[in-house]
Amino acid sequence: MNLDPLPLLGFIAVCALATFLTRVLPFIAFSRQAEHPLVIHLGRYLPPAVMLILVIYAMRDWRPLSEGAANLSANGWPMILAGLIVAGIQLWRRNALLSILTGTGTYMGLVQWIG
């Protein structure tokens, strides 16, 4: 069965363009208001708030004290260790990308190794 790659490449190009535009348009729209107090406030507090929401979402199903005992199963350890490593790297280097990549790699490695 021969499939024509042209429609798939077109789909990828449209998705890439849409993703790029959704990232760029806010910067273009707010370029004149960069010094506005609301924009400064959002720039200062929104990134940590989004990261906190992501942490809460990632840990939503983890029960640290299930059935009256500490959850140190294969579910618990990778999450605990990866979270501690992310917190340590973030405090040490203050680099969100490094923290995210290291935490993701640590978690995935531990899940494969322990589980």
N, C-alpha and C positions, 0 to 999 in steps of 0.2 A: 504494500500500500504506500504510494508516494503522496506525501503531503507537501503542499506549497508553503514555504516558510514566510512568504510575503505578508499574509494576513497576521501571522503571529508577530512579526517584526513591527508591523503597523500598530498592533495592539500595545506592544511594549513601548513604542515611541509615544503614543498618546498617554499612557500611564505615566511615563517619565516626565512628559511635559506638564501634565496636570499636577504631579507631585511637586515639580520645580516651581510652578506658578503659585501653588498654595503656600510655599515657603517664602517666595520673593515678594508677593503682593503686599503683605503687611509692612514690610520695610519700605516699599515705595509709597504706600498710602500714608505712613506716619513719619516720613523723612523730614517734613517741615515742623512736626511737633516733637522732635527728639528731646527738646529741653523742657517739655511740659511736665509739671509735677506728677501727673497721673502716670505718664509713660515712664518716668524715672522710678516711681513707686512700684509699678508692675514689673519693671526690669529687675528690681532688687528682690522682690518677694515672690514672684510667680515661679521661677525655676525651683527653689527649694520646696514650694508647696506642691508642685507637680511631682517632684521626686518622692515626697512623702506619700502622696496618693499612690504612686507606683509601688512603693514598698508595702503599703497596707494591702493593696490589691494582690501582690505576689504572695503575701503571707496570710491571706484570708482563710484558707482551709487548714492551716497548721494549728493544732491544738497542743500547746506546750504542756498542759496538765490534763491529759486524758485519763479518765478512770482513776483519778487521785494520784497518779504517778507521773514523773517527768517523761515526756515523749522523746526518748533517745533512740528511736527506731531509725530505719534508713531514711524516713521522711524528715526527721528532726535534725540530725547531724549535719547534712549538707547545707541546709538552710541556715543553721546557727553559725557554722564555720564561715560560709561565704559572706554572710551578713557582717560578721566581725572583721573579716578581711577587708570588705568594702569600706566599713567605717574607719578602720585603721589607715587605709591608703588615702581616703578622702581627707582625714585629719592631717596626714603627713604631707601629701603632695598638693591637695586642693585642686585636683584635676578630675572632673566628672567623667570624662571619656575613659581615662585610665582606670578609675574605680569601677565603672560599669563593665568594661571589658574583662578586668581581672575577676570581678565577682561572678560574671556569667561563666567564664572559663573554669573558675574554681568550683562553682555549683555543678556544672555539667560534668566535670571530671569526677567529682565526688559521687554524684548520682550513678555514674557508670562503674566506678570502682566499688562503692559500698553496695549499691542495689544490684 
